[in-house]
Amino acid sequence: MEIIKQQIEGNPIILYMKGSPNQPQCGFSARATQVLMACGERFAYVDILANPEIRANLPAYGNWPTFPQLWINGELIGGSDIIAEMYEKGELLPLVKEAAAKNA
């Protein structure tokens, strides 16, 4: 739990996903990565398949049962569907840009 807290606090934009942005291991992670990359800012990621402890504890930490999980400025934004929906509505880009600028 402490590691998760440090990761979320230490990275303004962090995606907990299956695989990596270059090689996502599930369709939902691939979609989340595509949307985030379209925002044009760097983001941290954690491959939960390579980190079973994080995979086991993160759902309890964020009170969110599924992956991927996007966190911006310490706040859980949501999973793949929410990320895509927010992007389409124009809500995600300003959040990502603001987090990146604040921590540049």
C-alpha positions in Angstrom: 0.0 0.0 0.0 2.9 2.4 0.8 4.4 1.8 -2.6 1.1 2.6 -4.3 0.8 5.8 -2.3 4.4 6.8 -3.3 3.8 6.1 -7.0 0.5 8.0 -7.1 2.0 11.0 -5.1 5.2 11.0 -7.1 3.7 10.9 -10.6 1.2 13.6 -11.7 -0.1 11.2 -14.3 0.1 7.5 -13.7 -1.6 4.6 -15.5 -1.9 1.2 -13.8 -2.3 -1.2 -16.7 -1.7 -4.7 -18.0 1.5 -4.6 -20.0 3.3 -1.4 -21.2 2.2 1.5 -23.4 4.2 -0.1 -26.3 2.9 -3.6 -25.6 -0.5 -3.5 -23.8 -1.6 -6.9 -22.7 -5.4 -6.3 -22.9 -7.7 -4.2 -25.1 -8.8 -1.9 -22.3 -5.2 -1.1 -21.4 -4.5 -0.5 -25.1 -7.4 1.9 -25.4 -6.5 3.8 -22.3 -2.9 4.1 -23.6 -4.0 5.4 -27.0 -6.2 8.1 -25.4 -3.5 9.2 -23.0 -0.9 9.3 -25.8 -3.3 11.4 -27.9 -3.2 14.0 -25.1 0.5 14.5 -25.9 2.0 14.4 -22.4 4.4 12.0 -20.8 2.8 9.7 -18.2 4.1 7.1 -15.8 2.8 3.6 -15.9 2.9 0.4 -13.8 2.5 -3.0 -15.4 0.3 -4.8 -12.8 1.1 -8.2 -14.4 4.7 -7.7 -13.4 3.7 -6.4 -10.0 1.3 -8.9 -8.4 1.4 -7.1 -5.0 0.2 -3.9 -6.6 -2.4 -5.8 -8.7 -3.8 -7.3 -5.5 -3.8 -4.1 -3.4 -4.7 -1.3 -5.8 -8.4 -2.1 -6.1 -8.7 -1.7 -2.3 -6.5 1.5 -2.3 -8.6 3.2 -4.9 -11.9 1.4 -4.2 -12.0 0.5 -8.0 -12.0 -3.2 -8.9 -10.7 -3.2 -12.5 -7.7 -2.2 -14.6 -6.5 0.0 -16.2 -6.7 2.8 -13.6 -5.7 6.3 -14.4 -4.7 8.6 -11.6 -4.1 12.4 -12.2 -2.7 14.6 -9.4 -3.4 11.9 -6.8 -7.0 11.5 -7.9 -8.5 8.3 -9.4 -10.0 9.3 -12.8 -11.2 5.9 -13.7 -10.8 3.0 -16.2 -10.8 2.7 -20.0 -14.4 3.6 -20.7 -14.3 6.7 -18.5 -11.0 7.8 -19.9 -12.3 7.5 -23.5 -15.5 9.2 -22.6 -13.8 12.1 -20.9 -11.4 12.5 -23.9 -14.3 12.5 -26.4 -16.1 15.2 -24.3 -12.9 17.3 -24.2 -12.6 16.9 -20.4 -9.5 14.7 -20.2 -7.0 16.8 -22.2 -7.2 19.9 -20.0 -6.7 17.7 -16.9 -3.7 16.0 -18.4 -2.2 19.3 -19.7 -2.7 21.0 -16.3 -1.1 18.1 -14.4 1.9 18.0 -16.8 2.4 21.8 -16.7 2.1 22.0 -12.9 4.8 19.4 -12.6 7.1 20.4 -15.4 
